[in-house]
Amino acid sequence: MIPLERIRAAAERARPHVLRSPVVPLDETTWLKLECLQPTGSFKVRGFFARALQLPADQLARGLITVSAGNAAQACAYVAQRLNVSCRVVMYETAPLAKIEGVRRWGAVPVLLPRDRVIGWLAGRGWEQEPETFIHPFAEPEVMAGHGGIALELAEQVPDLKRVLVPTGGGGLVGGIASGLKQLLAEVEVIGVQSTGYPSWTTSLASGKPETLTPETIADGTTAPVDARNLELLREVVDRWIDVPEERLRPKIAELAQRAKVVAEGAGVLGFAALEDVQPGPATVAVVSGGNLSAELLAEALSAGP
């Protein structure tokens, strides 16, 4: 578990640069935590600021590099621009165009590769051959500690909180949130949420080792590989898992937009979609982790309706 004092320190470093995201009610016992309103449209800026601002000056001056399906890419680019250093991002060549354009908008250079080469670059520690300083997007403890700032906010915003639904890709978000909440609140259930189109954590935790799956999901933000370093952490801090049927995601994007006036991408809508799979009653928050979806997908979802 990430120590609470480390989470507090990481959140304090990031605080001047990120939004204390609002919690909005769906009904008397259910709220949405709108991380989709962060700069660049996802929670990722929390962890990247926390880590980048901890780097020694000489390492930061070299510039930043990361690997990403899209949201961490934009976060790294944004942080680099704000700190006035260069940035490159290794990305899937199939990443949504909106996310690739976001990286360029913040002044960074996307390096687009086939998925297997990206996974190989990450597994082979390819960053060690690059000139920039690497920030791991989901297995770096300081990045996870930065994401844990969400737990500090939730404990104040929903003091009787009993349950949190967290979209899960590489595990950095749920690892940070769960570590914080388990040390702040006596009784809180943390539920990791994935799509049946990429159930990497339920599969890997069941086998006890990282499993390689082929993504078949619109929740592209959750398609990171499982890092063995996060297996024990998530086994410790995540109480249970929900795999949302993939076919439910598009209708839930439309429902969330129409019901709550919130635009979420496929990964971002997972917590909201999983509300169907939990018993109503306890004070519950669904984290909306990101809102970077293409106009085409949003139009398609809205046309089909909930």
C-alpha positions in Angstrom: 0.0 0.0 0.0 1.3 3.5 -0.8 1.8 5.3 2.5 -0.6 8.2 3.2 2.2 10.6 3.8 3.6 9.9 0.4 0.2 10.5 -1.2 -0.2 13.8 0.7 3.2 15.0 -0.4 2.6 14.0 -4.1 -0.8 15.7 -4.1 0.6 18.8 -2.6 3.2 19.1 -5.3 0.6 18.7 -8.0 -2.1 20.8 -6.4 -1.2 24.2 -8.0 -1.4 22.7 -11.4 -4.5 20.4 -11.3 -8.2 20.8 -10.6 -9.9 19.8 -7.4 -12.5 18.0 -9.5 -16.1 18.3 -8.5 -18.4 15.6 -7.2 -21.9 15.8 -8.6 -24.9 13.8 -7.5 -26.8 11.3 -9.6 -29.3 10.6 -6.8 -29.3 10.8 -2.9 -26.6 8.1 -2.5 -24.6 8.2 -5.8 -22.1 10.7 -7.1 -19.7 11.2 -10.0 -16.1 12.3 -9.5 -15.4 14.3 -12.7 -11.8 13.7 -13.5 -12.7 14.3 -17.1 -12.6 18.0 -16.3 -8.9 18.0 -15.6 -6.4 19.7 -17.9 -6.1 17.4 -21.0 -9.3 15.7 -20.1 -8.2 13.0 -17.7 -6.8 12.2 -14.2 -3.4 11.5 -15.6 -2.1 15.0 -15.0 -2.1 14.5 -11.3 0.5 11.7 -11.3 2.7 13.2 -14.0 2.9 16.6 -12.2 3.7 14.7 -8.9 6.5 12.8 -10.5 8.0 15.5 -12.8 8.1 18.1 -10.0 10.1 15.6 -7.9 12.8 15.1 -10.6 16.3 16.6 -10.0 16.8 19.7 -12.2 19.3 17.9 -14.5 16.9 15.0 -15.2 14.0 17.3 -15.9 16.1 19.4 -18.2 16.6 16.4 -20.4 12.9 16.4 -21.3 10.3 13.8 -20.6 9.3 10.6 -22.4 6.5 8.1 -21.6 4.4 5.4 -23.3 0.7 5.6 -23.6 -2.6 4.7 -25.3 -3.4 8.4 -25.2 -4.3 10.0 -21.9 -1.0 9.6 -20.3 0.6 10.9 -23.5 -1.4 14.1 -23.3 -0.7 14.5 -19.6 3.0 14.1 -20.2 2.9 16.6 -23.0 1.0 19.1 -21.0 3.3 18.8 -18.0 6.4 19.2 -20.2 4.9 22.3 -21.8 4.1 23.8 -18.4 7.6 23.0 -17.1 9.2 24.3 -20.3 10.9 21.1 -21.3 10.7 18.8 -24.4 8.6 15.7 -24.6 8.2 12.6 -26.8 5.5 9.9 -26.3 5.6 6.3 -27.6 2.0 5.6 -28.6 -0.1 2.9 -30.3 -0.5 3.8 -33.9 -4.2 2.9 -33.4 -4.6 5.6 -30.7 -7.6 7.8 -31.3 -6.8 10.7 -33.5 -8.1 13.2 -30.9 -5.5 11.9 -28.4 -2.7 12.1 -31.0 -3.7 15.6 -31.9 -3.8 16.5 -28.2 -0.2 15.4 -27.8 0.8 17.7 -30.7 -1.3 20.5 -29.3 0.8 20.6 -26.1 4.0 20.7 -28.2 5.1 17.1 -27.8 6.1 14.6 -30.5 4.1 11.3 -30.8 6.1 8.3 -31.8 3.5 6.0 -33.3 4.2 2.2 -33.4 2.2 -1.0 -33.7 0.8 -2.3 -30.4 3.2 -5.2 -30.2 6.3 -2.9 -30.7 5.0 -0.5 -28.0 4.5 -3.4 -25.6 8.0 -4.7 -26.5 9.6 -1.3 -26.0 8.0 -1.1 -22.6 8.9 -4.6 -21.6 12.4 -4.2 -22.9 13.0 -0.9 -21.0 13.5 0.8 -24.3 13.5 4.2 -22.6 17.0 3.4 -21.3 18.3 4.0 -24.9 16.5 7.4 -25.1 17.9 10.8 -24.1 14.9 12.0 -22.1 13.8 11.1 -18.6 11.2 8.4 -18.6 8.0 8.5 -16.5 6.2 5.2 -16.2 2.5 5.9 -16.8 1.1 3.4 -14.3 3.8 1.4 -12.4 5.7 4.4 -11.0 4.9 4.8 -7.2 5.1 8.6 -7.3 2.6 8.7 -10.2 0.2 6.5 -8.3 0.7 8.6 -5.2 -0.2 11.7 -7.3 -3.4 9.9 -8.4 -4.1 9.2 -4.7 -4.9 12.9 -4.3 -8.3 11.9 -5.6 -8.8 9.9 -2.4 -7.9 12.9 -0.2 -10.6 15.0 -2.0 -13.2 12.2 -1.9 -12.8 11.8 1.9 -13.7 15.5 2.3 -16.3 15.7 -0.4 -18.3 12.6 0.6 -17.4 12.0 4.3 -19.8 9.0 4.6 -18.4 7.4 1.5 -18.7 3.6 1.5 -18.0 2.5 -2.1 -15.9 3.7 -5.0 -16.0 2.4 -8.6 -12.7 3.0 -10.4 -12.0 2.4 -14.1 -8.8 0.4 -14.3 -6.2 0.1 -17.0 -2.6 -0.2 -15.9 -3.6 0.0 -12.3 -2.1 3.4 -11.3 -5.4 5.1 -10.7 -7.1 2.4 -8.6 -3.8 1.7 -6.8 -3.5 5.4 -5.8 -7.1 5.9 -4.9 -7.5 2.7 -2.9 -4.2 3.2 -1.0 -5.4 6.6 0.1 -9.0 5.6 1.0 -8.0 2.5 2.9 -6.0 4.7 5.3 -8.5 7.6 5.5 -11.8 5.8 5.9 -12.6 2.9 8.2 -15.1 1.2 5.9 -14.9 1.7 2.2 -15.1 -0.7 -0.6 -12.9 -0.1 -3.7 -14.1 -1.8 -6.9 -11.9 -2.0 -10.0 -13.9 -1.9 -13.2 -12.9 -3.1 -16.7 -14.7 -4.1 -19.9 -15.2 -7.7 -20.9 -13.4 -6.6 -24.1 -10.2 -6.3 -22.1 -10.4 -8.0 -18.6 -6.7 -7.9 -18.0 -6.8 -7.6 -14.2 -9.4 -10.2 -13.5 -7.5 -12.6 -15.8 -4.1 -11.8 -14.4 -5.1 -11.9 -10.7 -6.8 -15.2 -11.3 -3.7 -16.7 -12.8 -1.2 -14.9 -10.5 0.8 -13.5 -13.3 0.5 -10.9 -16.0 -1.6 -12.2 -18.9 -1.4 -10.9 -22.5 -4.8 -10.1 -24.0 -5.9 -8.6 -27.3 -8.1 -5.6 -26.7 -11.6 -5.7 -28.2 -13.0 -2.6 -26.5 -13.8 1.1 -27.1 -12.2 1.7 -23.6 -8.8 2.3 -25.2 -7.6 4.0 -22.1 -7.7 0.7 -20.2 -5.6 -1.3 -22.7 -2.3 -1.0 -21.0 -0.4 -4.3 -20.3 -0.4 -5.6 -16.7 2.8 -4.9 -14.9 3.9 -7.5 -12.4 4.9 -4.8 -9.9 1.2 -3.8 -9.5 -0.2 -7.3 -9.0 0.4 -7.5 -5.2 -0.7 -3.9 -4.7 -4.0 -4.3 -6.4 -4.5 -7.7 -4.8 -4.1 -5.9 -1.4 -6.1 -2.7 -1.9 -8.9 -3.6 -4.4 -11.8 -5.3 -2.8 -13.4 -6.8 -5.9 -13.7 -6.4 -9.6 -16.5 -5.9 -12.1 -16.2 -6.7 -15.8 -18.8 -4.6 -17.6 -20.2 -6.1 -20.8 -18.5 -4.3 -23.7 -21.8 -3.8 -25.5 -23.0 -1.7 -22.5 -20.4 1.0 -23.0 -21.7 2.9 -26.0 -25.3 3.2 -24.6 -23.8 4.3 -21.2 -21.8 7.1 -23.0 -25.1 8.4 -24.3 -26.9 7.9 -21.0 -24.3 9.7 -19.0 -24.3 12.6 -21.5 -28.1 12.9 -21.5 -28.7 12.2 -17.8 -25.8 14.1 -16.1 -24.6 16.3 -19.0 -21.1 14.7 -18.7 -19.1 13.5 -21.7 -16.9 10.5 -21.0 -14.8 8.3 -23.2 -15.1 4.5 -23.2 -12.7 4.1 -20.2 -14.2 7.0 -18.4 -17.7 5.7 -18.4 -16.8 2.3 -16.9 -17.5 3.2 -13.3 -20.9 4.7 -14.2 -21.7 1.6 -16.3 -20.8 -0.7 -13.3 -23.5 1.0 -11.1 -25.9 -1.5 -12.6 -23.9 -4.3 -11.0 -23.9 -3.1 -7.4 -26.7 -3.0 -4.8 -28.0 0.5 -4.3 -27.9 2.1 -0.9 -24.4 2.8 0.4 -22.9 6.1 -0.4 -21.2 5.4 -3.8 -18.9 7.4 -6.1 -18.2 6.4 -9.7 -15.0 8.0 -10.9 -15.3 9.4 -14.5 -11.6 9.1 -15.3 -11.5 10.7 -18.8 -13.5 12.5 -21.5 -11.2 12.2 -24.5 -13.4 10.5 -27.1 -13.7 11.2 -30.8 -16.6 13.3 -32.1 -17.6 10.4 -34.3 -17.9 8.0 -31.3 -19.9 10.5 -29.3 -22.2 11.1 -32.3 -22.6 7.4 -32.8 -23.4 6.8 -29.2 -25.9 9.7 -29.0 -27.6 8.6 -32.2 -28.1 5.1 -30.9 -29.3 6.4 -27.5 -29.1 4.7 -24.1 
